[in-house]
Amino acid sequence: MSGIFKAYDIRGIYPEQLNETIAEKIGRAFVTFTGAKKVVVGRDMRPHSEPLFQALTKGITEQGADVVDLGLCSTPMSYHANGKLGADGGIMITASHNPGEWNGFKLCRAQAVPISGVTGIADIEALVAADQWETPEKVGTVTQYDIAAEYAKFLRSFVKFDKKPKVVVDYANAMGIYEIKGIEDLFEIVPLYKELDGTFPNHEANPLHLETLDAIRAKVVEVGADFGAAFDGDADRCGFIDNEGNIIPMDLFTALIAQDTLEDVPAGTPILYDLRSSWAVKESIAEHGGKPVMSRVGHAFIKAQMREVGAVFAGELSGHYYYKENFVAESQGLSMIKLANLICKTGKKVADLVKPLKKYYQSGEINSKVADVQPILAAIREKYADGNQFELDGISVEYSDWWFNVRSSNTEPLLRLIVEAKDPAKMAEKRDELLALIRG
């Protein structure tokens, strides 16, 4: 099965690694593992998502569970349907930001609780490998359900702005088209690449690759837009552009959305922020009446921690933004609405909202291939023992005027470093010092 069972989802190249035969077994294994009786299934626009849907649902129904077919939808819409329809589980057929030859499955329990490598994907892999299935009492059914109207109603309930912001939207030929279809009339939208095409003819649907944002940045400036929004393949991530055509760092975008969210909740309500985030994020959350809580990296961990501490919102450096109201899951339509709320309330341009948050100097995340992670981490622990050291995810160390985090990749022999300081010279000095230690 060529390593398709990952830390957060099932993903591989079609049909060499992931095909109809394996998909049917995954459907059977999902029902066997979860005990689900009703499973919502959505899919993206890739040409092979339809045959994989047919095979997956054959496995689910032949193992005795009923399928609610959501048809084409974004991943946030599938999460909404899972919770709203009271399903026992959900599967979204997508390979997210991966190129067109890839496909995959994102798995959830009831209430959109994610199934990750440590909470079930490994068990499902073992069941697929064994290929031994109990005979159910009856075969399940497949019914269609369109969640679009209910999802649009949900999004519209958060609107506080009273005039249409001009927004350039890069749909990336993908599921952002469905994610905001029900709220497009609230904005004056200038569209880019608004035709479904699972081959991604214009650019990779991945806002983390900054070169994919060149077109939207230029268009925002050209048309004088209030902001830009660039979706990934399944629309559970989004990159935002300010009115001057600058990329809004995703940690600072978390701080902006927290400002709107905290207006509607009691003082001291927890907001989670990714441990790689600028100091400015926790400071802004606290300043606006929230309780900043640091989280480790990865959606399964963040969603679990949100439930544990009662957080209403969380932001991740990869452009995932999580909302309690969408069953503790992503909603990029909601992110667009909340940014528009903030513009309307403050009367400020987006660039002017971001500017006060840009008070520290950050390296960005730097990857280094290493032969053996553990001796390097031990050396880092020892060298920086005089700082405030903690290991929520890798090693983080804070000093009065700078901090860093070093963590291992889940899937590759890589160490990822991020450094922030109060002045650029200190940031560069410490970045280079740590890279010398990591790379030898």
N, C-alpha and C positions, 0 to 999 in steps of 0.2 A: 504493500500500500504506500510505499515510497515516502514515508514521513509526512503524510497529509494531516495527521492529527497533531495540532499545534497547541501552544499554551492558552490561546483564547478562542480558537475556532478550528474548523476543519477546512483546509484550503489546498488546492493543487491545480496542476495544468490539465485541461480537458483535451482529449479523453485518456491521455497516457497515465495520469495519476488518479484522476477522479472521473468516474464514468457511471453509466446507469447501473451496472452490476453492483458496484460498491455503494451507490446511492440507495438502492433498494435495501441492502443490508444495514446501512446506517439508519434508515427508517425503522426497520425491525428492532435494531439495537436501542434506538431512542425510546421506543415504547416499552421495551423490556426493562431498560434501566430506570426510567422515570415512573412507570406505571400509569402513564397518561391515558386518559380516555378521550380528551378533545385537544387537538393540536392545531394551532394556527400556522399557516405556511404562506409566506410571501416570497417574491422573487424580483430580481433586477432585470435589466433589458438585454443581458448577454444572450446571444443566439442559443447557447446550450443550457440556459436556465430553464427553459421549457421542458426539454427531454429529461433533465435532472429532476424537475418537479414531478413529472409523471412517474419516474422510477421511485423517488423518495416516498411519494404518497401511496404507491403500490405497497411498499414495505410497511408503512405506518398502518394502512387499513388492513392488510393481511395479518398484521399482528394484533388486530382487534380494536384499534383506536379510530375515531372519526377525525377527518381533516376539514378544517375551515380554510378554504382556498381564498386568499386575499388578492390574488392576481398580482399585477405589477404594483409595487409600492416601495417607498423608502424604508430603510431599517427602522428609523424612529416611528414610522406609521405601524410597522409590524409589532413593535413593543407596545404601542398604544392599544392595538387590537388585542394583544395577549391579555393585558389587564382588563380592558373594557368588556371583553366578551367572556371573561371568567374562564379562560382556557387553562388546561393543566400544563401546557408547554407551548413553545413556539420555535419555529425554524425559519430563518431568512436565508434564501439562496442568493449568495453574492460573494464576490471576491473583493469587495470594497474598492480600494484604490489600485489594486493590481491590474496589470495589462489585460487585454481582451482574451487571451488564451487561458486565463485562470478562471476558476470558479470555486465556490465553497459554501459552507453552512455555518451560520451563527445560531447557537443553541441556547434556549432559555427554559427554565421551569415556569410555573405559574407566577403571575405578577411580574413578568419580565426579569426574574432573577437569573443572571447568566450562569451557564455551565462552562467552566474553564477546565484546563488540563488537570488541575488538582481536585476539582469538584465533580468530575464525571466524564470528561472527554477521554481520559485514559481507560476508564471502565467501558465506555462505548467502543473504543478501539479493540479492547480485548474480546468483547462480544462479537464484533464483526469478524475478527480473526478466527474465533471458534466456530462461527457459522452454524450454531445449533439453536433451533427455535422451538419453543412450546407452541402447541396448536391452540389458538384462542377459541372461546365459545362461539364467537360470531365474527364475521368480517366487518370492518368499519365502513363508513360512508364518506363521500366527499360532497360538501356544499360550498357554494360561492358566497362571499360576503365582501361588500365594498365599504371599507372603513373611512373613505376620503371625507365624506360629509361630517362625520363625527370628529375626525381629527381637525378639520378646518374650524369647527365650532369650538373645540378645545383651545386652539391657538388664538382665535379671535377674542376669547374671554380675557386675555391678558393685555389687550390694546388700550393704551392711555393717550395715544397721540391723535390729534384732530386735523392734521393736514398730511398730504401724501409726500413722504420723502422720496427723492429721486435716487434710485439704487441701480447700479450695474450688477447684474447677476450672471456669473459664469456657471452655467448648468453642466458643463463638461460632457455634454451629450448623454447625461446619466440621470440618476433618480432624484436629483434636486428638482427636476421638472415636476415630479409628483409631490415632493416634500412641501412645496409652497404653492401648489396649484390653487388651493382654497383660500389663500390670502393675497394673491397677486394684485387684486383690485385695491388693496390698501396702500400700495406703493405705485410710484411712477417708475416702472421697470424698463431698463435698457438691457435687453438680453444678449448674451453671448452663447453660442453653441447649444441652442435650444431644440435640438433634434435628437431623439433617442438613437444611439448608435453604439452598440456594445464593442465595436472595434476601436473606439476612442480616436477618431480621425484627426482631431485638432491638437490635443495634448493629453498626457496622462492625467487621470482624475485624482490628483494628489496635491493638495495645497501645501504640504510640507516641502515639496520640491519647488523652491521659490521661482524657478524659471517658468513654471506653469502659470504664474501670476502676472507675467509681463503684459499680456493683452488686457487683462482687466484693470491693471494699474494705469495703463495709458488711456483706456476708455473712460475711467472715472475722471481723469483730468480733462479729457477732451470734451465731455458732455457736462462738466460741472456738477457731478453727482454728490449727494450727501455722504454716501459710502458705497463700497463694493462688497459682494459676498460670493465666494468661490467654493462650490461644493465638491466633495470627493464622490467616488463612484456610487455609493449607496446612501449618501447624504446624512451620514451620522457624524461627519466632520465638516468643518467649514473654515476657510481663511477669510479674514475681513481686512478691508482696505479703507484707510481714512480718506477724507475729502481732498487731500493733497496728493493722493496716489501712493502713500506710504503703506507698507504692510504693518498692520497692528500686531505686535508680538502677542502670541496666544495666551501667555500668562497675564499680560496687562489687559487683554480682553476679558479675562476672568474677573478682574477687578472692576471693570466697567459694568458687566452684567450683575455683579454682586450689588452694585450701587442701586440699580433699579429693583432688584429682588428684595433688598433689605427695607425698602419703603413699606412693604406689605406684610411684614412679619414682626413679632415682638423683639425688642432689644435683646442681644445676647444669643440670638439664633445662630447655630453653627453653619458656617460655609467652609467647604473643603477646598484646599488648594494643593496642587501637585508640588512635591518637595523640591522640584527644580525651578520653582517660580521665584521671581524677584522678591526681595524684601518689600518692595513697594506694594505687592499684592496683599500680604497680611496686614500691612499698615493701613491700606485703604479699607479693607474689610472692617477692621477695628474702628477706624475713624467714622465709618457710616453705621456703627451700632451693631455689627455682627461679631460673632466669635470665630476668629480664624483658626482652623484646624488643619494641620499638615497631613497629607496623604501620600502613600506610596504610589508608584506608577502602575497603570494597568486597570482597565475598566472593571474587571471582576472584583478587584480589591477595593476600588473606589466606591462602587455601588454597595458592597457589603458594609464598608465603613460609614457611608451615608445613612444606611438603615440603623446601624449600631448607635450613632451619635445623634440621630434626628436632624441631619443636615437638610436644608431645602435646595441647595445648589452646590455644584462642584465643577471646577474647571481643570482641564489637563493640558499640558504643554503641546500635545499633539493635535489640538483643535477639537477635542471632544468636550462638550458642555452638558452636564447632567442635571436634570430637574426632578425634584421630588414629585411634582404634579404629573409628570409623564412616567409614572411607575418607576421612579428613580433611574431614569434612562435619558438618552440624548434626545434633543429636539432642536434642530437648527432653524426651523421656522420660528420657534420661540426665541432663539437667540437674535434673529433679525428684528422681531417685534420689540424685544427689550432694549436693543440699541436705539431703535426709533423712539421709544418712550423716553429715553435719556436725553436725546437730542431735543425733543419737544419740551421736556420739563425744564432743562437748563438754558435753552436758547443758544447753546454753544455749538460750534462746529466740532466734528469728531476729533480732528487733529488737536483742537484745544482741550478736549476732554482727556486725550491720551498724554499730552505734553507733561502735566505735573507728575505722572507716573514714571516718566523716563528720568529718574534721578540717580540711578546706579548704572554701573557698567558691567555687562555680562559677556561671557565668551561664546554663548551658544553651546549646544551639546557637541562635544568632539569625540569621535570614535577612534579607538586604537586597537589593532589586532595584537593579541598577546598569546604566547605559548601556554602560560600557566598563570591563571588569575590569582590564586591564593597567596603566593609569596609576595606579590605586588601589594595586595590589600594589607597584608601583615606589615609591610614596610611603611605604608601610608599611615596605618594606625599608630605605629611607633613614632614616626617623624612629627605627627601633628597631635600628639598626646596632650599637649598643653592647651588645646582649644576645647570648645564645647562639642564633644563627639557623641554621635548617636547613629544607630544602624536600623532605621526604619526600612530603608531600601538601599542596599550598598552601604557606603560610609559617608556620612555628612559631618562636616566640622565647621563650626562658626567661631569667628573672632569678632572683635568690636568693629573692624572696618572692612572685613571680607569674609566670604564663606565659599565652600565647595561641596560638591557631591560626586562620588565615583561609584558606579554600579555596574554589575555584569549584565550583558545581554542575556535574555531568556533562551536564545536559539543559536548564538554564534560565540566563538572565542573572542569576544570583544569586551573592552572596558569603555564605559561612556563617562566623560568628564564634563562638568559644568562649573564655572567659577564666576563669582560676582564680587565686585568691590565698590567702595565709595569713590574711587578715582581710577581713571583708565590706566595709569602707570602701575598701580598696585595690582590691578586685574591682570595685566599682561605679564608682570613679574611672576605672580603666583601660578598663572596658567602654564607658563613655560617651565617653572620649577616642578609642577606636578606632572607635566608631560614627559620631562626628562626622567622622572622616577618611574612612570608607567612604561615608557618605551625603552628605557635603559640606555 
